[in-house]
Amino acid sequence: MVTSGGASAREHTMEMLVNAPTEASATVLTVDGTTWTAGTRTPGTSEPVTGGEHFRIGSITKTFVATVVLHMVDEHLVELDAPIEKYLPDVVRDGDRITVRQILQHTSGIPDYMKTPGWSTNRWRGDDRFRDYRPNELLQQAFTRPPDFAPGAKFRYSNSNYIVAGLLIEAVTGNPYGSEIERRILRPLDLNATSLPGSNPRVPDPALRAASDIDGRRVEVTEQNETLDWAAGEMISTQADLATFFDALLGGRLLSEKTLAEMRRTVPMGSGFHYGLGLERFDLPCGGRIWGHGGQLLGYVTYAYRRDDGRNFTLLEVSGTDDGFLRFAAMATAAYCPR
C-alpha cells in the first residue's frame, strides 16, 4: 500500500518490491516522504501496518552515540586521536594504544562480546532476554578473549566499541549517555517518538511487534531488556524520526563542517559498504553513494540512509529470517538508480 505520493514508474517498482514474497511479517519502505507498506502490525493478525509505528532500531543507535561524541569533539571536550585511556583510565585493555577514532570506526581490535554464545540480541535467549546487564560486564566478557588485531591494523565490526563510546560520554559529561543523546539530539530535533528504553522491555504503542521461529515454534520476540545492547543498539524510533535525524546530521545541523567530514572518512567494510565514525556509506551500482546505518536484532532489520541531495531511504523488515541485505540493495537501486 502506498500511503503518500503519486504513482510514477519508480513508485510502481517500489510497491512491487515491498509486496514481493518474503518471510517478514511486515515491510515498511519510505523514500522521499512516500511510504510503501506490506504485512501486519502484529504477526498472525489482520491489522495492517501503517508506517508510523515504533520499532527497535538496533545498531542505528551507534550513529546517535557517535554524533554525541563528535559533538563533544566540537566542544573541545574530546580529542579524536587521543588514547581512550585519557578519558577511561583502566577500563579498556591496551587503552593507551587505542584512540577515540578507532573506537568509533571499529578499528580498535577490541573483540565483540556478542560473539559469545548467549550474549547477542540477534539470538533467542529465553528468560535471559529480561535480564539486566551492566556496561562493564559486557566489556569484561569481551576481554576474556585476546585482541582481534593491533589497534588501527584493520576494520572489524565490534559492538564492544560502542559500549566504550557510551562510557566515554558518561565519563566526560558526568551524565548518563542517554541523557546526552536526549539533550543534544532528541529534544533539539523534536524526535518525540525516539527513546532509550534501558531495562524496560516494552516497545511503545503503536508498536510493530516481531516473531521468530524458535525450535520449530513461532515465538513473540518483541519484548526484551535492551541493556545487553546498551549504547551499541538499544534505541527505539520511527521511520519519520530516523529521516529527520539523518537529515539534520548529514545536512550539517548537528556537527561542524570539519567534524562531519571526519565522520565521513571511511574504511572498507565489504559488499559495497564503507564505515566512517558511526556512519556507513553504501556505493550505488549506478554511481553515487548514500550515508546512514543499518540495524539488526532478533525480529527487526532496518536500513536508514540519505543521499547528499537530501533524498531519504528507510527500509524496515519485521520477523524476517535474514539480514535483508539483498532486498535493501534491490530497493536502494530502484530508488536511486531509475532506468
N, C-alpha and C positions, 0 to 999 in steps of 0.2 A: 504494500500500500504506500502511495506517495502522500505525505502529509502537507507538503507545500511545494510551490514552484510549478513550472509548466511541464510540457510533455515533449521535449526535444528527443532527437535520436539517441543522444547520450543518456538521457534520463530513462528511456525505454531499456537501454542496455543495462543500466544500473539496477532497474527493477527486476530484470531477468536474472541477474547475478544474485541479488538478495533472495529471490524466491527459488533459486536452484536447490535441488535436493541436498539436504545436509542433516547430520545428526543433531545439530543445535536445536534447542527448544525455542530460541528467539535469535533473530539477527536484526541489528539496527545499524543503518548506514546514513551518515549525514555528510553531504558535500555542498559547501557554499550555501548553507541555510535550507537546502532541500533534504528531507528525511524520508528514507525508504524503510519499511519495517516488514517483518515476517515472523510468524510464530505467536506465542502466548506469553503473558506476563509471568505466569506460574506454570511449570511443566505439568502436563496432564489435564489442564483446564482449557476452557474455550475463551477466556478473557484476552483480547488481543493486546499486544504490546503497542504503546503509543510513541515511544521515543523520548518521553520525558521522565522516565523512571531513574531512580538511584541504582547504582551498581558499584561493585568493588573494582578499583582501577589498577590494583597490583603495583607493578614496578613503575607506572607513570608517577607514582609518589616520588621516585628518585629525582624527577625534574623539578618538583616543588622544593625538595631538600637542597638540591644543587643551586637553585635560584636564591635561596636564603643565604647559603654560604657565599655565593658570589656577590650578593648584596652587601654582606659583611666585608668582602674584599673592597668594594666601592667605598665603604665607610672606614677603610684602613684598620679594621679590627682583625683581619686575617690576611696572610700573605699566601698566594697560591703555591709558591715554590719553597715555602718554609717547611721544615720537617714537622710531621704531625706531633712529634714528641713535645714540641714547643707549647702546644695547646692541651695535650692529653698526656702528661708525663706518666710513664709506667703503665699505660693502658694497652698500647699496640706493640706487639713484638717487632723488633727492628724499627721502632718508631723514629729513631734518629736518622734512618736511611730512607724513609717513605715520606713523600711530600703530600700536601693537601691536594695538589693537582692529580697525583697518581691515585689517591683515594677516589676522587670524583670520576676519574677516567678508567677505572678498573685496570690499572697498570701497576698496582701495588704488589701483586704476588700473594696477597692475603687469601688463604683458602676460603671457600664458600661453606659456611656452616650448614646450609641447606642440602649439601651433598651427603650429609649424614642421614641414614635411614630414620624416618620418623620426625625429621626436623624441617620438613618442607610443606608449605601450604598448597603446593601443587599436587599433593598426595593425600589420600584419605588417612586420617589419624584417629578415628574412633573418638573415644571420650577425651583424648588428649587435645582435641580441637577446641576445647573450652578451658584449657589450662593457661595460667599466667606465666609469661616468660619475662626475664629482665634482660636489658641490653648487654650487660657484662656477661651474663650467662651464655648468650649467643656467641659472643666473641671467644669465650673460654672454649666453647665447642669447636670453633674454627681453629683455634691454636693448639688443639690436640694433634693436628696434622702439620707436617713441615710446610714451609712456603712453597707455593706453586712455581715460583721463579724469582730471580733477583728483582728488586724494585726497579721499575721502568723498562725491564727487558722486553716485555710484550703485553698484549691485551688478553685478559681472561675475565669474563663477567663473574663477579662475586658479590652476592648480597651483603657479605660482611663489610664491604667498603662503606655501604650506606648506613650500617649500624654505627660505624666510626664517625661518619659525617653527622649523624644525629647527635652523638655525644659531643662532637666538636661544637656544634651550635649551642648546646646546653652549657658547656664549659666556658665559652666566651661570653655568652649573654647572661648566664645565671638563670635562664628561664627554660621551661620545657620546650623541646624543639617544635612541638605542635603549636604552642602559643606564638612562636616566632613566625611560623607559616601563616597563622591567622592574622597576626599584626601586619606583616609585610606584604601579604598576597591576598588572602581571602577577603578581609574587610575592605581594603582599598578598591578591589575589583568587584565587590558585591557578589562574591561567589557563595551565596547563601545555601546552596544545595551541596556544597562540598564540606566534608568533615573528616576528622581523625577519630575513629571510634575507640581506640585504646582497647580495654578489655571488654567493652560492650559488644556482644556477638551479633547484634541485630543490624540489618540494613534498613534505613528509614523508609517509610512509605511515602509515595508509591515506590515499591521495590521490584526489580527484576530478580526473581528467585531462580536458583540453579539446582540442577540434579546431576548425578553422575552414576555410572554403573559400578557398583562395589560388590565383588564376589557374586556376580550374577543377579544382583538386585539393583533396582533403580532407587537411589537414596537421595533425599534432600540434603544439599550441602551449603545452602545459603548462609546459615549461621555458624560463625566460628570466631574465636578470640584471636584478634589480629596482632597480639603482642609478639607472636613468633615472627611476623614480618617487620613490625615497628617501622623505623624510618626507611626501610627497604621496600615497603609495599602495603602499608595498612589503610590507605585513604579510600574514601567513598566519594563519588561525584556523579555528575550527569553529563550527557553529551554537550549540552549548551554551555555548562560551566567550563568544560575542558576546552572548547573552542574559544571562549573568552580568555582563558588563561594563556593559551598559546598565541593568540592574537596580541595580547599585551606583552608577553615575553619577547616574542620574535619581532614585534613591532617597535621594540626599544623603549617600552614604557616602564619596565621594571629594573633594568640594568643600564649602566653606562655603555656607550658605544664600544669602548675599549674592552670592557669585561664581557659583553655579549660576543665580541669577536673571539675572545679566549674560549668561551663556552662552545663556539662553533669550530674550533680547531680539533680535527678528528684523527683517529687511528682506525685502520680497517677492522671490521668485525666478521665479514664474510656474507655471502648471499645478497650482495648489493647494499649492505648496511655498513655504516661507519659510526664511531662513537666519539662524542666530544666530552664535555663536562656535564654529565647527567642529561645529555641530549643526543638523540640518534639522527643520523642522516640516511635517507634511502634514495639511491640513484635510480631514476626512472629509465625504462628501456628506450624512451624516445628522447632522452636528454633531459637535463634539468634535475632538480632534487627537491625533496620535501624533508622537513625537520619536525621532530617530535619525539615520541617514545611509545613503546609497547608495554603491555602489562598482562601477566597471566598468573592466575592461581586457580585452584580447583573450582571448576564451574564457570569461569569467566576468562575471556580473552578480549583484549582491547588494543586497538592501534589508533593513536591520535596524532595527526600531523598537520603541517601548514606549509604551503609554498611561499616563497618570498614575495609573490604578488598578492598575498593575503588570502588565497583560496584554502579553505579548511577541509579536512578529511578526517572523519572519525568512524571507525568500524568496531562494533561490539558483537560478539557471539557468546551465547549463554548455553551451558550444558553440552558443549561440543566435546569431541574426543581427541582433538589435536590442537596445535598452536595457531591454526587458522592462517598460516603464512601464505599458502597458495591462493586462498580466497582474497587475502589482503592484497597480494601482488596483482591479481586479476582486476580487482576493483580499483586499486590506485591507478593502474594502467588505463582502465576505461575512463576514469575521472579526469586524468591529466594528459592522456595521450589519445585524444579522439581521432578516429580515422578520417 
